Amino acid sequence: MEIRQLQTFVTAARLESFSKAAKLLGYSQSAVTVQIRLLEEELGTRLFNRLGRRISLTAQGQRFFGAEPADSYMHLPGS
């Protein structure tokens, strides 16, 4: 797990969009998708529901992120 993957995860989760996260982070959308896929593979679970161009955290993604489903903010565990 790389810090870059975690930063990408946090940004995508907050923006609810891989393409917006890519633009903000200065990555290609495909790079963001690959980083998230690798993180999901390493954790052995899906972190995002993919709904067309929109994404949302799965229950496992919410737990990994340390946020409750109704929370309007997100933070890394331990921060």
N, C-alpha and C positions, 0 to 999 in steps of 0.2 A: 504494500500500500504506500503510495507516494503522497506527499503533501499537495502536489498539483492536482491529484485526483480528488482529494478532500476539498480543496478550494473550488474545483469545478462542480463537485456535488453540491456544496453550499450555495454557490451562485445560481446553478440551475434550479435548485429547490426554491430559492427566494423569488426568482423571476418566472418560475413555472414554464421555462422554455429553454431548450438546448441552443436554439439559434440566437436568442438574446444573450445567453450566457457566453456563447462563443464570441459574439461581437464585443461584449464588455471585457472579456479576458484577452481578446486579441488572438483567438484561436480560430481555426476553421470549424464549421459545424461537425464535420466528420471526426475531427480530433476530440471534440467534446463527447461525441457518441462513443468513440473507442475508449476514452478514459472512464466513462460511466460503465460501459460493458465490462471492462477489466475489473473495476471495483466490485461490480455485482458478482462476477465470477469468483473473485477472491473471497467474498463474503458468503457465497453460495445462496444468494437470494436476490430477487428483483427489488430495487429501491424505488423505481418509478413506474407508474402506470403511464403508458403512452396513449394519448387520446388525439390522434391526428397530429397537428402541430403543437398541441398543448400537452403538458405533462403534469402529473401530481405525484406526491409521495405515496407509496404503498404503506401499509401498517408497519412493515419491517423498515422501510425508509424513515418513517417517523420515529421509530424506536432508535435506529442508528443515529439519527440526527439529534435525538434527545428532546423532541417536541411532541406535545400532545396534539391530537387531530384538530382541536378547536383553536390552537394557538395561532396567533397572527405573526409571531416572531419565531426565529429559529436560531439555535446556537449549537456549537459543538459540545458533546459531552465533556464535562469537566471544566468548561470555560466559565 
